[in-house]
Amino acid sequence: MTQTNTNKTTMPKMRNSNLELFRIFLMLMIIAHHYVVNSGFTANFWLGRKDRN
């Protein structure tokens, strides 16, 4: 026989919006990092700087 505890009132957990916003920011930063690394942007940037000297 299973017992159910009806005396406890469960409050919904409050979400930490700062943590959620930080997670969204980190996801966008990861996407930006993958774009920069795979697009060759950094290689073009460094080649451009060498040509100026």
Helices and strands as residue ranges (DSSP letters): H 17-39, H 41-52
